[in-house]
Amino acid sequence: MSAATAMIIGASSALSQALAAQLSAQNVSLVLFVNDPEAIQPFSLSLPGEVSIYPLTIDQPHTLIAQLNQAWEKHNGAHLVIVNTGVNEYDPALPWSIDQHTIDVNVMGFAAASQCIFKLMCQQGYGQLAAINSIAGQRGGPNVAYHASKAFAANYLQGLSMHAQRLKLPVTISDIQLGLFDKAVHLNTKLLLSPIDNVAEQILTALKKGKRRVYVTKRWRIVAWINRILPEYIYNTRHWKPRKKRG
Ligand SMILES: NC(=O)c1ccc[n+]([C@@H]2O[C@H](COP(=O)([O-])OP(=O)(O)OC[C@H]3O[C@@H](n4cnc5c(N)ncnc54)[C@H](OP(=O)(O)O)[C@@H]3O)[C@@H](O)[C@H]2O)c1
């Protein structure tokens, strides 16, 4: 029999799958929500423990809430729910379609999923809700809606945590402030880039400790702090003059 049940919302991402593999190896039964349930079948068959898969319609809040409620009832709740959905697109021409999509998924979908799970955990009387967030939310940035959506997520999670305290319920809200891995890949810097399994391991260790907010990997706490204190004319690298090409 499984030790616990964990739900992962947005299970097709590489990080979600690393988390799922580690949880499954620890005898945690998994409930995975994905855009395309068929595509994740081969991965789910590779896991040692129990796995159930459900469709996810993150940009339609009413459908999403119904999907989460149904799975919650069927599995008799969950100990841990990890929300790991998100989009991040960039176009310097700032087309509205990018902002609209980002707001639909990262703000509306995120809030609908988090609020629904929080209320279900309150009814259950316990639980841990964790969201994979980003240090991008600490300050505005060129992917305008993306940065703003991550600030929204941090603020929203804090609000839910305050409600858990008001209700005096053992419902933990964990904000996982992830570093900018794609940026680290672009910069090709081993200093900031960590293998995805280490990232997943650090996240699960922090969750076991019931952390309210954690930087993953740890070194990104320093980058986040520097980003916050830099004067805008230095922070805004787009303000810098491009280097002249040699030759
Ligand atoms: N990658 C990074 O460098 C980085 C850094 C810091 C923070 N983060 C955060 O980590 C989280 C996940 O990012 P990631 O890089 O792992 O991205 P990813 O691989 O693209 O995963 C995003 C997840 O969201 C789901 N999703 C997106 N739009 C959807 C929709 N309309 N309907 C249903 N599902 C949808 C994706 O499902 P499908 O693939 O099936 O569409 C996928 O499971 C985000 O919150 C992001 O802000 C990432």
The ligand as a Gaussian input file, in Angstrom:
#p B3LYP/6-31G(d) Opt

LIG

0 1
 N       12.285000      26.277000     -17.391000
 C       12.778000      27.280000     -16.663000
 O       13.851000      27.816000     -16.920000
 C       12.020000      27.771000     -15.469000
 C       12.673000      28.628000     -14.595000
 C       12.007000      29.112000     -13.495000
 C       10.698000      28.740000     -13.271000
 N       10.069000      27.891000     -14.116000
 C        8.665000      27.582000     -13.823000
 O        8.413000      26.202000     -13.865000
 C        7.089000      25.984000     -14.309000
 C        7.096000      24.988000     -15.453000
 O        7.936000      25.463000     -16.435000
 P        8.743000      24.482000     -17.389000
 O        9.922000      25.181000     -17.894000
 O        8.856000      23.145000     -16.731000
 O        7.723000      24.488000     -18.586000
 P        7.181000      23.332000     -19.469000
 O        8.163000      22.238000     -19.571000
 O        6.679000      23.967000     -20.725000
 O        5.957000      22.849000     -18.585000
 C        4.819000      23.613000     -18.404000
 C        3.655000      22.713000     -18.036000
 O        2.450000      23.486000     -18.157000
 C        1.557000      22.799000     -18.997000
 N        0.710000      23.690000     -19.789000
 C        1.073000      24.834000     -20.396000
 N        0.004000      25.349000     -21.069000
 C       -1.031000      24.495000     -20.869000
 C       -2.395000      24.483000     -21.265000
 N       -2.920000      25.460000     -22.001000
 N       -3.175000      23.455000     -20.851000
 C       -2.659000      22.466000     -20.088000
 N       -1.364000      22.416000     -19.675000
 C       -0.568000      23.420000     -20.050000
 C        2.455000      22.010000     -19.934000
 O        1.728000      20.980000     -20.538000
 P        1.951000      20.623000     -22.084000
 O        3.421000      20.508000     -22.306000
 O        1.233000      19.340000     -22.217000
 O        1.319000      21.749000     -22.828000
 C        3.532000      21.526000     -18.982000
 O        3.116000      20.405000     -18.253000
 C        6.520000      27.333000     -14.728000
 O        5.693000      27.823000     -13.712000
 C        7.755000      28.180000     -14.873000
 O        7.479000      29.511000     -14.591000
 C       10.705000      27.386000     -15.214000

